[in-house]
């Protein structure tokens, strides 16, 4: 997986609240930020995350194809986009 795909998915997971990113280095109350999941909870969260990541990767690929298509169109038209009437 590329760095771009990884960052795209991590930002999406952060946005959905499925993962949290904290700097624990200077905090004396580290346990206040941790939580435990039961084995069933871990399995459920894993399944949800796997479905979400599959969706986000498909979205990323679709966006990548759109960008490539637009770049190709720009190259063909010399940077001038044709207007449709």
PDB file with one MODEL, atoms N, CA, C and O in Angstrom:
MODEL        1
ATOM      1  N   UNK A   1       0.854  -1.165   0.000  1.00  0.00           N
ATOM      2  CA  UNK A   1       0.000   0.000   0.000  1.00  0.00           C
ATOM      3  C   UNK A   1       0.899   1.227   0.000  1.00  0.00           C
ATOM      4  O   UNK A   1       1.875   1.291   0.748  1.00  0.00           O
ATOM      5  N   UNK A   2       0.573   2.185  -0.828  1.00  0.00           N
ATOM      6  CA  UNK A   2       1.401   3.380  -0.933  1.00  0.00           C
ATOM      7  C   UNK A   2       1.182   4.299   0.266  1.00  0.00           C
ATOM      8  O   UNK A   2       0.201   4.162   0.997  1.00  0.00           O
ATOM      9  N   UNK A   3       2.107   5.237   0.457  1.00  0.00           N
ATOM     10  CA  UNK A   3       1.998   6.207   1.543  1.00  0.00           C
ATOM     11  C   UNK A   3       0.753   7.073   1.353  1.00  0.00           C
ATOM     12  O   UNK A   3       0.070   7.398   2.324  1.00  0.00           O
ATOM     13  N   UNK A   4       0.459   7.443   0.121  1.00  0.00           N
ATOM     14  CA  UNK A   4      -0.731   8.235  -0.154  1.00  0.00           C
ATOM     15  C   UNK A   4      -2.008   7.506   0.237  1.00  0.00           C
ATOM     16  O   UNK A   4      -2.897   8.096   0.851  1.00  0.00           O
ATOM     17  N   UNK A   5      -2.107   6.218  -0.117  1.00  0.00           N
ATOM     18  CA  UNK A   5      -3.275   5.425   0.263  1.00  0.00           C
ATOM     19  C   UNK A   5      -3.373   5.307   1.783  1.00  0.00           C
ATOM     20  O   UNK A   5      -4.457   5.414   2.357  1.00  0.00           O
ATOM     21  N   UNK A   6      -2.225   5.086   2.425  1.00  0.00           N
ATOM     22  CA  UNK A   6      -2.201   4.952   3.880  1.00  0.00           C
ATOM     23  C   UNK A   6      -2.690   6.232   4.544  1.00  0.00           C
ATOM     24  O   UNK A   6      -3.539   6.178   5.434  1.00  0.00           O
ATOM     25  N   UNK A   7      -2.171   7.380   4.125  1.00  0.00           N
ATOM     26  CA  UNK A   7      -2.591   8.655   4.701  1.00  0.00           C
ATOM     27  C   UNK A   7      -4.072   8.917   4.442  1.00  0.00           C
ATOM     28  O   UNK A   7      -4.778   9.398   5.328  1.00  0.00           O
ATOM     29  N   UNK A   8      -4.546   8.607   3.246  1.00  0.00           N
ATOM     30  CA  UNK A   8      -5.952   8.793   2.894  1.00  0.00           C
ATOM     31  C   UNK A   8      -6.842   7.985   3.836  1.00  0.00           C
ATOM     32  O   UNK A   8      -7.838   8.497   4.347  1.00  0.00           O
ATOM     33  N   UNK A   9      -6.480   6.727   4.064  1.00  0.00           N
ATOM     34  CA  UNK A   9      -7.279   5.850   4.925  1.00  0.00           C
ATOM     35  C   UNK A   9      -7.189   6.266   6.393  1.00  0.00           C
ATOM     36  O   UNK A   9      -8.196   6.252   7.101  1.00  0.00           O
ATOM     37  N   UNK A  10      -6.001   6.634   6.853  1.00  0.00           N
ATOM     38  CA  UNK A  10      -5.847   7.056   8.244  1.00  0.00           C
ATOM     39  C   UNK A  10      -6.669   8.302   8.519  1.00  0.00           C
ATOM     40  O   UNK A  10      -7.327   8.389   9.556  1.00  0.00           O
ATOM     41  N   UNK A  11      -6.644   9.266   7.610  1.00  0.00           N
ATOM     42  CA  UNK A  11      -7.451  10.481   7.792  1.00  0.00           C
ATOM     43  C   UNK A  11      -8.933  10.148   7.809  1.00  0.00           C
ATOM     44  O   UNK A  11      -9.693  10.735   8.580  1.00  0.00           O
ATOM     45  N   UNK A  12      -9.348   9.213   6.970  1.00  0.00           N
ATOM     46  CA  UNK A  12     -10.755   8.814   6.953  1.00  0.00           C
ATOM     47  C   UNK A  12     -11.142   8.127   8.256  1.00  0.00           C
ATOM     48  O   UNK A  12     -12.219   8.383   8.794  1.00  0.00           O
ATOM     49  N   UNK A  13     -10.263   7.248   8.773  1.00  0.00           N
ATOM     50  CA  UNK A  13     -10.533   6.577  10.046  1.00  0.00           C
ATOM     51  C   UNK A  13     -10.580   7.577  11.194  1.00  0.00           C
ATOM     52  O   UNK A  13     -11.420   7.458  12.086  1.00  0.00           O
ATOM     53  N   UNK A  14      -9.678   8.565  11.179  1.00  0.00           N
ATOM     54  CA  UNK A  14      -9.707   9.621  12.199  1.00  0.00           C
ATOM     55  C   UNK A  14     -11.006  10.412  12.105  1.00  0.00           C
ATOM     56  O   UNK A  14     -11.631  10.714  13.121  1.00  0.00           O
ATOM     57  N   UNK A  15     -11.403  10.741  10.896  1.00  0.00           N
ATOM     58  CA  UNK A  15     -12.629  11.504  10.684  1.00  0.00           C
ATOM     59  C   UNK A  15     -13.872  10.766  11.157  1.00  0.00           C
ATOM     60  O   UNK A  15     -14.812  11.387  11.653  1.00  0.00           O
ATOM     61  N   UNK A  16     -13.883   9.445  11.007  1.00  0.00           N
ATOM     62  CA  UNK A  16     -15.008   8.634  11.451  1.00  0.00           C
ATOM     63  C   UNK A  16     -14.950   8.342  12.951  1.00  0.00           C
ATOM     64  O   UNK A  16     -15.907   7.817  13.520  1.00  0.00           O
ATOM     65  N   UNK A  17     -13.829   8.684  13.590  1.00  0.00           N
ATOM     66  CA  UNK A  17     -13.688   8.422  15.022  1.00  0.00           C
ATOM     67  C   UNK A  17     -13.364   6.977  15.340  1.00  0.00           C
ATOM     68  O   UNK A  17     -13.534   6.544  16.480  1.00  0.00           O
ATOM     69  N   UNK A  18     -12.901   6.224  14.356  1.00  0.00           N
ATOM     70  CA  UNK A  18     -12.573   4.822  14.590  1.00  0.00           C
ATOM     71  C   UNK A  18     -11.191   4.638  15.180  1.00  0.00           C
ATOM     72  O   UNK A  18     -10.909   3.609  15.793  1.00  0.00           O
ATOM     73  N   UNK A  19     -10.330   5.619  15.005  1.00  0.00           N
ATOM     74  CA  UNK A  19      -9.022   5.611  15.650  1.00  0.00           C
ATOM     75  C   UNK A  19      -8.781   6.993  16.238  1.00  0.00           C
ATOM     76  O   UNK A  19      -9.348   7.986  15.783  1.00  0.00           O
ATOM     77  N   UNK A  20      -7.933   7.040  17.255  1.00  0.00           N
ATOM     78  CA  UNK A  20      -7.576   8.308  17.872  1.00  0.00           C
ATOM     79  C   UNK A  20      -6.067   8.435  17.847  1.00  0.00           C
ATOM     80  O   UNK A  20      -5.343   7.447  17.978  1.00  0.00           O
ATOM     81  N   UNK A  21      -5.606   9.648  17.679  1.00  0.00           N
ATOM     82  CA  UNK A  21      -4.182   9.918  17.608  1.00  0.00           C
ATOM     83  C   UNK A  21      -3.839  10.892  18.723  1.00  0.00           C
ATOM     84  O   UNK A  21      -4.306  12.031  18.726  1.00  0.00           O
ATOM     85  N   UNK A  22      -3.025  10.444  19.667  1.00  0.00           N
ATOM     86  CA  UNK A  22      -2.634  11.269  20.808  1.00  0.00           C
ATOM     87  C   UNK A  22      -1.138  11.176  21.028  1.00  0.00           C
ATOM     88  O   UNK A  22      -0.510  10.176  20.680  1.00  0.00           O
ATOM     89  N   UNK A  23      -0.578  12.211  21.599  1.00  0.00           N
ATOM     90  CA  UNK A  23       0.821  12.207  22.006  1.00  0.00           C
ATOM     91  C   UNK A  23       0.860  11.882  23.486  1.00  0.00           C
ATOM     92  O   UNK A  23       0.542  12.733  24.317  1.00  0.00           O
ATOM     93  N   UNK A  24       1.244  10.665  23.823  1.00  0.00           N
ATOM     94  CA  UNK A  24       1.276  10.221  25.212  1.00  0.00           C
ATOM     95  C   UNK A  24       2.589  10.570  25.910  1.00  0.00           C
ATOM     96  O   UNK A  24       2.692  10.409  27.126  1.00  0.00           O
ATOM     97  N   UNK A  25       3.564  11.030  25.194  1.00  0.00           N
ATOM     98  CA  UNK A  25       4.914  11.185  25.725  1.00  0.00           C
ATOM     99  C   UNK A  25       4.964  12.037  26.992  1.00  0.00           C
ATOM    100  O   UNK A  25       5.662  11.670  27.937  1.00  0.00           O
ATOM    101  N   UNK A  26       4.251  13.156  27.042  1.00  0.00           N
ATOM    102  CA  UNK A  26       4.349  14.066  28.178  1.00  0.00           C
ATOM    103  C   UNK A  26       3.159  13.973  29.132  1.00  0.00           C
ATOM    104  O   UNK A  26       3.057  14.792  30.046  1.00  0.00           O
ATOM    105  N   UNK A  27       2.277  13.029  28.959  1.00  0.00           N
ATOM    106  CA  UNK A  27       1.091  12.926  29.789  1.00  0.00           C
ATOM    107  C   UNK A  27       1.316  11.919  30.905  1.00  0.00           C
ATOM    108  O   UNK A  27       1.674  10.770  30.643  1.00  0.00           O
ATOM    109  N   UNK A  28       1.107  12.344  32.157  1.00  0.00           N
ATOM    110  CA  UNK A  28       1.287  11.427  33.296  1.00  0.00           C
ATOM    111  C   UNK A  28       0.083  10.508  33.464  1.00  0.00           C
ATOM    112  O   UNK A  28       0.192   9.497  34.158  1.00  0.00           O
ATOM    113  N   UNK A  29      -1.059  10.818  32.856  1.00  0.00           N
ATOM    114  CA  UNK A  29      -2.278  10.039  33.015  1.00  0.00           C
ATOM    115  C   UNK A  29      -2.579   9.245  31.752  1.00  0.00           C
ATOM    116  O   UNK A  29      -3.656   9.378  31.171  1.00  0.00           O
ATOM    117  N   UNK A  30      -1.641   8.430  31.334  1.00  0.00           N
ATOM    118  CA  UNK A  30      -1.774   7.690  30.084  1.00  0.00           C
ATOM    119  C   UNK A  30      -2.996   6.769  30.082  1.00  0.00           C
ATOM    120  O   UNK A  30      -3.620   6.592  29.036  1.00  0.00           O
ATOM    121  N   UNK A  31      -3.347   6.186  31.213  1.00  0.00           N
ATOM    122  CA  UNK A  31      -4.484   5.268  31.259  1.00  0.00           C
ATOM    123  C   UNK A  31      -5.806   5.987  30.990  1.00  0.00           C
ATOM    124  O   UNK A  31      -6.775   5.351  30.577  1.00  0.00           O
ATOM    125  N   UNK A  32      -5.860   7.267  31.211  1.00  0.00           N
ATOM    126  CA  UNK A  32      -7.077   8.027  30.935  1.00  0.00           C
ATOM    127  C   UNK A  32      -7.395   8.023  29.442  1.00  0.00           C
ATOM    128  O   UNK A  32      -8.534   8.286  29.055  1.00  0.00           O
ATOM    129  N   UNK A  33      -6.426   7.735  28.616  1.00  0.00           N
ATOM    130  CA  UNK A  33      -6.614   7.737  27.170  1.00  0.00           C
ATOM    131  C   UNK A  33      -6.704   6.337  26.573  1.00  0.00           C
ATOM    132  O   UNK A  33      -6.893   6.197  25.365  1.00  0.00           O
ATOM    133  N   UNK A  34      -6.574   5.327  27.377  1.00  0.00           N
ATOM    134  CA  UNK A  34      -6.605   3.976  26.831  1.00  0.00           C
ATOM    135  C   UNK A  34      -7.956   3.328  27.100  1.00  0.00           C
ATOM    136  O   UNK A  34      -8.683   3.747  28.001  1.00  0.00           O
ATOM    137  N   UNK A  35      -8.288   2.318  26.328  1.00  0.00           N
ATOM    138  CA  UNK A  35      -9.520   1.573  26.539  1.00  0.00           C
ATOM    139  C   UNK A  35      -9.288   0.132  26.149  1.00  0.00           C
ATOM    140  O   UNK A  35      -8.364  -0.184  25.399  1.00  0.00           O
ATOM    141  N   UNK A  36     -10.124  -0.725  26.659  1.00  0.00           N
ATOM    142  CA  UNK A  36     -10.007  -2.143  26.380  1.00  0.00           C
ATOM    143  C   UNK A  36     -11.254  -2.626  25.645  1.00  0.00           C
ATOM    144  O   UNK A  36     -12.366  -2.172  25.916  1.00  0.00           O
ATOM    145  N   UNK A  37     -11.056  -3.524  24.742  1.00  0.00           N
ATOM    146  CA  UNK A  37     -12.166  -4.160  24.049  1.00  0.00           C
ATOM    147  C   UNK A  37     -12.166  -5.646  24.386  1.00  0.00           C
ATOM    148  O   UNK A  37     -11.109  -6.257  24.543  1.00  0.00           O
ATOM    149  N   UNK A  38     -13.343  -6.211  24.492  1.00  0.00           N
ATOM    150  CA  UNK A  38     -13.455  -7.656  24.675  1.00  0.00           C
ATOM    151  C   UNK A  38     -13.080  -8.334  23.361  1.00  0.00           C
ATOM    152  O   UNK A  38     -13.033  -7.674  22.323  1.00  0.00           O
ATOM    153  N   UNK A  39     -12.813  -9.631  23.388  1.00  0.00           N
ATOM    154  CA  UNK A  39     -12.528 -10.329  22.121  1.00  0.00           C
ATOM    155  C   UNK A  39     -13.648 -10.160  21.089  1.00  0.00           C
ATOM    156  O   UNK A  39     -13.373 -10.012  19.898  1.00  0.00           O
ATOM    157  N   UNK A  40     -14.903 -10.182  21.536  1.00  0.00           N
ATOM    158  CA  UNK A  40     -16.027  -9.979  20.622  1.00  0.00           C
ATOM    159  C   UNK A  40     -16.004  -8.548  20.079  1.00  0.00           C
ATOM    160  O   UNK A  40     -16.267  -8.326  18.897  1.00  0.00           O
ATOM    161  N   UNK A  41     -15.689  -7.577  20.946  1.00  0.00           N
ATOM    162  CA  UNK A  41     -15.602  -6.186  20.522  1.00  0.00           C
ATOM    163  C   UNK A  41     -14.495  -5.978  19.505  1.00  0.00           C
ATOM    164  O   UNK A  41     -14.664  -5.243  18.532  1.00  0.00           O
ATOM    165  N   UNK A  42     -13.371  -6.624  19.731  1.00  0.00           N
ATOM    166  CA  UNK A  42     -12.246  -6.523  18.787  1.00  0.00           C
ATOM    167  C   UNK A  42     -12.637  -7.097  17.431  1.00  0.00           C
ATOM    168  O   UNK A  42     -12.340  -6.510  16.390  1.00  0.00           O
ATOM    169  N   UNK A  43     -13.304  -8.246  17.450  1.00  0.00           N
ATOM    170  CA  UNK A  43     -13.727  -8.873  16.185  1.00  0.00           C
ATOM    171  C   UNK A  43     -14.702  -7.975  15.438  1.00  0.00           C
ATOM    172  O   UNK A  43     -14.589  -7.803  14.224  1.00  0.00           O
ATOM    173  N   UNK A  44     -15.660  -7.404  16.160  1.00  0.00           N
ATOM    174  CA  UNK A  44     -16.647  -6.532  15.514  1.00  0.00           C
ATOM    175  C   UNK A  44     -15.994  -5.282  14.956  1.00  0.00           C
ATOM    176  O   UNK A  44     -16.262  -4.891  13.820  1.00  0.00           O
ATOM    177  N   UNK A  45     -15.143  -4.659  15.745  1.00  0.00           N
ATOM    178  CA  UNK A  45     -14.469  -3.439  15.292  1.00  0.00           C
ATOM    179  C   UNK A  45     -13.561  -3.757  14.098  1.00  0.00           C
ATOM    180  O   UNK A  45     -13.452  -2.953  13.172  1.00  0.00           O
ATOM    181  N   UNK A  46     -12.922  -4.908  14.118  1.00  0.00           N
ATOM    182  CA  UNK A  46     -12.068  -5.313  12.997  1.00  0.00           C
ATOM    183  C   UNK A  46     -12.880  -5.493  11.721  1.00  0.00           C
ATOM    184  O   UNK A  46     -12.454  -5.068  10.647  1.00  0.00           O
ATOM    185  N   UNK A  47     -14.042  -6.119  11.834  1.00  0.00           N
ATOM    186  CA  UNK A  47     -14.882  -6.341  10.655  1.00  0.00           C
ATOM    187  C   UNK A  47     -15.386  -5.013  10.099  1.00  0.00           C
ATOM    188  O   UNK A  47     -15.385  -4.802   8.886  1.00  0.00           O
ATOM    189  N   UNK A  48     -15.814  -4.121  10.987  1.00  0.00           N
ATOM    190  CA  UNK A  48     -16.288  -2.803  10.544  1.00  0.00           C
ATOM    191  C   UNK A  48     -15.161  -2.033   9.875  1.00  0.00           C
ATOM    192  O   UNK A  48     -15.353  -1.419   8.825  1.00  0.00           O
ATOM    193  N   UNK A  49     -13.981  -2.069  10.491  1.00  0.00           N
ATOM    194  CA  UNK A  49     -12.831  -1.346   9.946  1.00  0.00           C
ATOM    195  C   UNK A  49     -12.419  -1.913   8.590  1.00  0.00           C
ATOM    196  O   UNK A  49     -12.082  -1.160   7.677  1.00  0.00           O
ATOM    197  N   UNK A  50     -12.445  -3.235   8.458  1.00  0.00           N
ATOM    198  CA  UNK A  50     -12.085  -3.862   7.183  1.00  0.00           C
ATOM    199  C   UNK A  50     -13.051  -3.435   6.076  1.00  0.00           C
ATOM    200  O   UNK A  50     -12.624  -3.138   4.960  1.00  0.00           O
ATOM    201  N   UNK A  51     -14.355  -3.404   6.382  1.00  0.00           N
ATOM    202  CA  UNK A  51     -15.341  -2.960   5.384  1.00  0.00           C
ATOM    203  C   UNK A  51     -15.127  -1.487   5.031  1.00  0.00           C
ATOM    204  O   UNK A  51     -15.187  -1.101   3.864  1.00  0.00           O
ATOM    205  N   UNK A  52     -14.878  -0.678   6.053  1.00  0.00           N
ATOM    206  CA  UNK A  52     -14.664   0.742   5.832  1.00  0.00           C
ATOM    207  C   UNK A  52     -13.414   0.980   4.985  1.00  0.00           C
ATOM    208  O   UNK A  52     -13.441   1.787   4.056  1.00  0.00           O
ATOM    209  N   UNK A  53     -12.321   0.284   5.299  1.00  0.00           N
ATOM    210  CA  UNK A  53     -11.087   0.450   4.528  1.00  0.00           C
ATOM    211  C   UNK A  53     -11.266  -0.009   3.082  1.00  0.00           C
ATOM    212  O   UNK A  53     -10.735   0.618   2.165  1.00  0.00           O
ATOM    213  N   UNK A  54     -12.007  -1.091   2.872  1.00  0.00           N
ATOM    214  CA  UNK A  54     -12.265  -1.562   1.514  1.00  0.00           C
ATOM    215  C   UNK A  54     -13.015  -0.485   0.728  1.00  0.00           C
ATOM    216  O   UNK A  54     -12.700  -0.221  -0.432  1.00  0.00           O
ATOM    217  N   UNK A  55     -14.008   0.133   1.369  1.00  0.00           N
ATOM    218  CA  UNK A  55     -14.769   1.213   0.737  1.00  0.00           C
ATOM    219  C   UNK A  55     -13.869   2.408   0.439  1.00  0.00           C
ATOM    220  O   UNK A  55     -13.926   2.963  -0.658  1.00  0.00           O
ATOM    221  N   UNK A  56     -13.034   2.814   1.408  1.00  0.00           N
ATOM    222  CA  UNK A  56     -12.175   3.980   1.230  1.00  0.00           C
ATOM    223  C   UNK A  56     -11.107   3.719   0.167  1.00  0.00           C
ATOM    224  O   UNK A  56     -10.768   4.630  -0.587  1.00  0.00           O
ATOM    225  N   UNK A  57     -10.575   2.510   0.088  1.00  0.00           N
ATOM    226  CA  UNK A  57      -9.594   2.188  -0.951  1.00  0.00           C
ATOM    227  C   UNK A  57     -10.235   2.247  -2.334  1.00  0.00           C
ATOM    228  O   UNK A  57      -9.614   2.717  -3.287  1.00  0.00           O
ATOM    229  N   UNK A  58     -11.465   1.777  -2.447  1.00  0.00           N
ATOM    230  CA  UNK A  58     -12.176   1.867  -3.728  1.00  0.00           C
ATOM    231  C   UNK A  58     -12.412   3.332  -4.090  1.00  0.00           C
ATOM    232  O   UNK A  58     -12.266   3.722  -5.248  1.00  0.00           O
ATOM    233  N   UNK A  59     -12.775   4.138  -3.098  1.00  0.00           N
ATOM    234  CA  UNK A  59     -12.975   5.569  -3.334  1.00  0.00           C
ATOM    235  C   UNK A  59     -11.669   6.227  -3.780  1.00  0.00           C
ATOM    236  O   UNK A  59     -11.664   7.055  -4.691  1.00  0.00           O
ATOM    237  N   UNK A  60     -10.569   5.856  -3.138  1.00  0.00           N
ATOM    238  CA  UNK A  60      -9.253   6.391  -3.497  1.00  0.00           C
ATOM    239  C   UNK A  60      -8.905   6.048  -4.941  1.00  0.00           C
ATOM    240  O   UNK A  60      -8.454   6.906  -5.699  1.00  0.00           O
ATOM    241  N   UNK A  61      -9.117   4.791  -5.318  1.00  0.00           N
ATOM    242  CA  UNK A  61      -8.809   4.359  -6.686  1.00  0.00           C
ATOM    243  C   UNK A  61      -9.671   5.107  -7.697  1.00  0.00           C
ATOM    244  O   UNK A  61      -9.189   5.497  -8.761  1.00  0.00           O
ATOM    245  N   UNK A  62     -10.949   5.308  -7.363  1.00  0.00           N
ATOM    246  CA  UNK A  62     -11.835   6.045  -8.259  1.00  0.00           C
ATOM    247  C   UNK A  62     -11.346   7.480  -8.433  1.00  0.00           C
ATOM    248  O   UNK A  62     -11.311   7.992  -9.552  1.00  0.00           O
ATOM    249  N   UNK A  63     -10.972   8.124  -7.343  1.00  0.00           N
ATOM    250  CA  UNK A  63     -10.448   9.493  -7.420  1.00  0.00           C
ATOM    251  C   UNK A  63      -9.151   9.541  -8.220  1.00  0.00           C
ATOM    252  O   UNK A  63      -8.927  10.466  -9.000  1.00  0.00           O
ATOM    253  N   UNK A  64      -8.303   8.541  -8.022  1.00  0.00           N
ATOM    254  CA  UNK A  64      -7.038   8.489  -8.757  1.00  0.00           C
ATOM    255  C   UNK A  64      -7.290   8.390 -10.260  1.00  0.00           C
ATOM    256  O   UNK A  64      -6.603   9.036 -11.051  1.00  0.00           O
ATOM    257  N   UNK A  65      -8.268   7.585 -10.650  1.00  0.00           N
ATOM    258  CA  UNK A  65      -8.602   7.456 -12.077  1.00  0.00           C
ATOM    259  C   UNK A  65      -9.159   8.765 -12.637  1.00  0.00           C
ATOM    260  O   UNK A  65      -8.844   9.139 -13.767  1.00  0.00           O
ATOM    261  N   UNK A  66      -9.975   9.455 -11.863  1.00  0.00           N
ATOM    262  CA  UNK A  66     -10.517  10.742 -12.306  1.00  0.00           C
ATOM    263  C   UNK A  66      -9.379  11.736 -12.501  1.00  0.00           C
ATOM    264  O   UNK A  66      -9.341  12.451 -13.502  1.00  0.00           O
ATOM    265  N   UNK A  67      -8.454  11.783 -11.549  1.00  0.00           N
ATOM    266  CA  UNK A  67      -7.308  12.700 -11.652  1.00  0.00           C
ATOM    267  C   UNK A  67      -6.463  12.361 -12.872  1.00  0.00           C
ATOM    268  O   UNK A  67      -6.064  13.257 -13.616  1.00  0.00           O
ATOM    269  N   UNK A  68      -6.186  11.074 -13.086  1.00  0.00           N
ATOM    270  CA  UNK A  68      -5.396  10.665 -14.250  1.00  0.00           C
ATOM    271  C   UNK A  68      -6.108  11.045 -15.548  1.00  0.00           C
ATOM    272  O   UNK A  68      -5.468  11.482 -16.505  1.00  0.00           O
ATOM    273  N   UNK A  69      -7.423  10.879 -15.580  1.00  0.00           N
ATOM    274  CA  UNK A  69      -8.197  11.227 -16.773  1.00  0.00           C
ATOM    275  C   UNK A  69      -8.133  12.728 -17.040  1.00  0.00           C
ATOM    276  O   UNK A  69      -7.958  13.157 -18.181  1.00  0.00           O
ATOM    277  N   UNK A  70      -8.274  13.516 -15.987  1.00  0.00           N
ATOM    278  CA  UNK A  70      -8.196  14.969 -16.141  1.00  0.00           C
ATOM    279  C   UNK A  70      -6.796  15.407 -16.571  1.00  0.00           C
ATOM    280  O   UNK A  70      -6.653  16.317 -17.387  1.00  0.00           O
ATOM    281  N   UNK A  71      -5.775  14.766 -16.028  1.00  0.00           N
ATOM    282  CA  UNK A  71      -4.408  15.095 -16.422  1.00  0.00           C
ATOM    283  C   UNK A  71      -4.178  14.743 -17.890  1.00  0.00           C
ATOM    284  O   UNK A  71      -3.535  15.499 -18.618  1.00  0.00           O
ATOM    285  N   UNK A  72      -4.697  13.610 -18.318  1.00  0.00           N
ATOM    286  CA  UNK A  72      -4.576  13.206 -19.716  1.00  0.00           C
ATOM    287  C   UNK A  72      -5.303  14.184 -20.625  1.00  0.00           C
ATOM    288  O   UNK A  72      -4.794  14.570 -21.677  1.00  0.00           O
ATOM    289  N   UNK A  73      -6.502  14.579 -20.206  1.00  0.00           N
ATOM    290  CA  UNK A  73      -7.277  15.550 -20.986  1.00  0.00           C
ATOM    291  C   UNK A  73      -6.534  16.882 -21.083  1.00  0.00           C
ATOM    292  O   UNK A  73      -6.505  17.497 -22.149  1.00  0.00           O
ATOM    293  N   UNK A  74      -5.940  17.326 -19.990  1.00  0.00           N
ATOM    294  CA  UNK A  74      -5.189  18.582 -19.982  1.00  0.00           C
ATOM    295  C   UNK A  74      -3.974  18.485 -20.912  1.00  0.00           C
ATOM    296  O   UNK A  74      -3.651  19.438 -21.621  1.00  0.00           O
ATOM    297  N   UNK A  75      -3.305  17.326 -20.903  1.00  0.00           N
ATOM    298  CA  UNK A  75      -2.143  17.149 -21.765  1.00  0.00           C
ATOM    299  C   UNK A  75      -2.547  17.171 -23.239  1.00  0.00           C
ATOM    300  O   UNK A  75      -1.837  17.732 -24.073  1.00  0.00           O
ATOM    301  N   UNK A  76      -3.684  16.561 -23.555  1.00  0.00           N
ATOM    302  CA  UNK A  76      -4.159  16.504 -24.938  1.00  0.00           C
ATOM    303  C   UNK A  76      -4.599  17.867 -25.453  1.00  0.00           C
ATOM    304  O   UNK A  76      -4.432  18.164 -26.636  1.00  0.00           O
ATOM    305  N   UNK A  77      -5.155  18.696 -24.583  1.00  0.00           N
ATOM    306  CA  UNK A  77      -5.669  19.991 -25.016  1.00  0.00           C
ATOM    307  C   UNK A  77      -4.690  21.121 -24.747  1.00  0.00           C
ATOM    308  O   UNK A  77      -5.024  22.291 -24.933  1.00  0.00           O
ATOM    309  N   UNK A  78      -3.509  20.789 -24.320  1.00  0.00           N
ATOM    310  CA  UNK A  78      -2.503  21.799 -24.055  1.00  0.00           C
ATOM    311  C   UNK A  78      -2.842  22.664 -22.861  1.00  0.00           C
ATOM    312  O   UNK A  78      -2.452  23.830 -22.803  1.00  0.00           O
ATOM    313  N   UNK A  79      -3.566  22.100 -21.905  1.00  0.00           N
ATOM    314  CA  UNK A  79      -3.915  22.850 -20.704  1.00  0.00           C
ATOM    315  C   UNK A  79      -5.210  23.604 -20.808  1.00  0.00           C
ATOM    316  O   UNK A  79      -5.638  24.239 -19.844  1.00  0.00           O
ATOM    317  N   UNK A  80      -5.856  23.548 -21.980  1.00  0.00           N
ATOM    318  CA  UNK A  80      -7.116  24.247 -22.172  1.00  0.00           C
ATOM    319  C   UNK A  80      -8.254  23.237 -22.162  1.00  0.00           C
ATOM    320  O   UNK A  80      -8.288  22.322 -22.985  1.00  0.00           O
ATOM    321  N   UNK A  81      -9.161  23.401 -21.254  1.00  0.00           N
ATOM    322  CA  UNK A  81     -10.296  22.476 -21.160  1.00  0.00           C
ATOM    323  C   UNK A  81     -11.386  22.917 -22.129  1.00  0.00           C
ATOM    324  O   UNK A  81     -11.751  24.091 -22.187  1.00  0.00           O
ATOM    325  N   UNK A  82     -11.895  21.954 -22.886  1.00  0.00           N
ATOM    326  CA  UNK A  82     -12.949  22.250 -23.844  1.00  0.00           C
ATOM    327  C   UNK A  82     -14.268  22.424 -23.109  1.00  0.00           C
ATOM    328  O   UNK A  82     -14.593  21.641 -22.215  1.00  0.00           O
ATOM    329  N   UNK A  83     -15.029  23.448 -23.481  1.00  0.00           N
ATOM    330  CA  UNK A  83     -16.326  23.671 -22.872  1.00  0.00           C
ATOM    331  C   UNK A  83     -17.387  22.982 -23.707  1.00  0.00           C
ATOM    332  O   UNK A  83     -17.354  23.007 -24.937  1.00  0.00           O
ATOM    333  N   UNK A  84     -18.329  22.365 -23.008  1.00  0.00           N
ATOM    334  CA  UNK A  84     -19.445  21.711 -23.695  1.00  0.00           C
ATOM    335  C   UNK A  84     -20.611  22.673 -23.732  1.00  0.00           C
ATOM    336  O   UNK A  84     -20.842  23.417 -22.779  1.00  0.00           O
ATOM    337  N   UNK A  85     -21.349  22.660 -24.835  1.00  0.00           N
ATOM    338  CA  UNK A  85     -22.519  23.538 -24.959  1.00  0.00           C
ATOM    339  C   UNK A  85     -23.791  22.762 -24.954  1.00  0.00           C
ATOM    340  O   UNK A  85     -24.870  23.346 -25.050  1.00  0.00           O
TER     341      UNK A  85
ENDMDL
END
